[in-house]
């Protein structure tokens, strides 16, 4: 198993697949969920830093 496969998926695959299908009538590759999860991690990491810089212990919507 590769390192990428060991990383936890942070998105609900069925919801993403359904959204893509109903919005565009396109299919979704299995690789999408890992890539999308990485994007979510990056956004969360930025929001965490923003909250820390503001001396808060809570990540808020404005941190994104």
N, C-alpha and C positions, 0 to 999 in steps of 0.2 A: 504494500500500500504506500502510495507516495505521500509526501508531507502535506500536499494540498488536500488529499482525500481525508486526512486525519482531522482537519480543521472543522469545527462545528458550523453547521449551516444555521444562519440567523433569520432566515426568511421562511415563510410557510410556502413550500413548493407548490402545493395545489392552488393556492390563492394567486400566486404569480402566474402560473400556467393558465389559469382561468382568465385572469386579467388580460394577458397577451392574446389569448384565443378570442375572447369576446370583443376586444378593442380592434384587433387587426386581422383576425382569422388566420394568424400564423401559428406554427408549432413552436415549442420551446425545447431547446437542447438541454440535456442534463447538466452541462457545464455552466449554464446560466446561474444556477443557485449558488455555487461557490464564488463566482465572480461578483454577483450581487451582494452576497454576504460580506465580501471583502470591502466593497464600497460602503456598506453600512458600518463596518468596523472603523473605516477611515473617518467617516462623518462623526461617529461616536467619539473617537479619539480627539478630534478637533473640539467637539462640544465639551468634553471632559476638561481639556486644557483651558477653555474659555471660563468654565465654572471655577476652576482652581485659581485662575488669574483674578477672578472677581471675589476671591476669598469665600466662596460658597461651598457647601457640601452637597448641593443638589444641582443636578443638570436640569436646566430649564429649556423651554422651547427657544428662547432668545439666544441660547448658546449655539444653536444650529444656524 
